[in-house]
């Protein structure tokens, strides 16, 4: 990947929020890498080596409503795994998939 493509990818995330942290970008990219399959929030923490509280905060901001009860980015959707009610799953929304397509087009 060229540095210009990497810069443009970061700028795409910054168009959503100019102060978006790298950890949140990585959280989104990990979720996107599993699409169309969902990923467990616990797996996100393990793979990114971040605390579960950080995973929760990032996923919540990426979803429809952030932790302050205000509008989130609407990029992911969470739900409780019906087979293991202690496990929360995360998947991309249609809006999240559109962002992924934009990111992929930057590298072309």
C-alpha positions in Angstrom: 0.0 0.0 0.0 1.3 3.4 -0.9 1.6 6.0 1.8 -0.8 8.2 -0.1 -3.4 5.5 0.0 -2.9 5.1 3.7 -3.2 8.8 4.2 -6.4 8.9 2.2 -7.8 6.0 4.2 -7.1 7.9 7.5 -8.7 11.0 6.0 -11.8 9.0 5.2 -12.1 8.1 8.9 -11.4 11.7 9.8 -14.3 12.8 7.6 -16.5 11.0 10.1 -14.8 12.6 13.0 -11.6 14.7 12.8 -10.5 13.5 16.2 -11.1 9.7 15.6 -8.5 7.7 17.4 -6.4 5.0 15.7 -7.8 2.4 18.1 -11.3 3.0 16.9 -10.1 2.8 13.3 -8.5 -0.5 14.0 -11.6 -1.8 15.7 -13.7 -1.0 12.7 -11.1 -2.5 10.3 -11.0 -5.8 12.3 -14.8 -6.0 12.3 -14.7 -5.3 8.5 -12.1 -8.0 8.0 -14.6 -10.6 9.3 -17.5 -9.4 7.2 -20.0 -10.9 6.4 -19.5 -13.0 9.6 -20.0 -11.3 13.0 -17.1 -11.1 15.5 -17.4 -11.4 19.3 -16.4 -8.3 21.2 -14.1 -10.5 23.4 -12.3 -11.5 20.2 -11.8 -7.9 19.3 -10.1 -7.2 22.6 -7.8 -10.2 22.3 -6.8 -9.5 18.7 -6.1 -5.8 19.3 -4.7 -6.4 22.8 -6.9 -3.7 24.3 -9.1 -3.8 27.4 -12.7 -4.9 27.1 -13.8 -1.5 28.3 -12.0 0.1 25.3 -13.6 -2.4 23.0 -17.0 -1.6 24.4 -16.4 2.2 24.1 -15.1 1.9 20.5 -17.9 -0.4 19.4 -20.5 1.7 21.0 -19.2 4.9 19.2 -19.1 3.0 15.9 -22.8 1.9 16.4 -25.9 4.0 16.2 -25.6 5.6 19.7 -22.5 6.3 21.6 -21.9 6.0 25.4 -23.2 9.5 26.0 -26.5 8.7 24.4 -25.8 10.8 21.3 -25.7 9.8 17.7 -22.9 7.4 16.8 -21.4 6.6 13.4 -23.9 3.8 12.5 -21.1 1.6 11.0 -21.7 -1.5 13.2 -24.6 -3.3 14.8 -24.4 -5.3 18.0 -26.5 -8.1 19.3 -26.4 -10.8 22.0 -25.4 -14.3 20.7 -28.6 -16.4 21.3 -26.3 -19.5 21.8 -24.2 -17.8 24.4 -26.0 -14.9 26.1 -22.8 -13.7 27.7 -21.3 -13.0 24.3 -22.0 -9.8 22.4 -21.5 -10.0 18.6 -20.7 -7.2 16.2 -21.2 -6.9 12.5 -21.2 -4.2 9.8 -24.3 -2.2 8.9 -25.0 -1.3 5.3 -23.4 2.1 6.0 -20.3 0.3 7.4 -20.1 -1.8 4.2 -20.2 1.4 2.1 -17.2 2.8 4.1 -15.4 -0.5 3.5 -16.0 -0.2 -0.3 -14.7 3.4 -0.2 -11.6 2.2 1.7 -11.0 -0.5 -0.9 -11.3 1.9 -3.8 -8.6 4.1 -2.2 -6.1 1.3 -2.7 -6.9 0.9 -6.4 
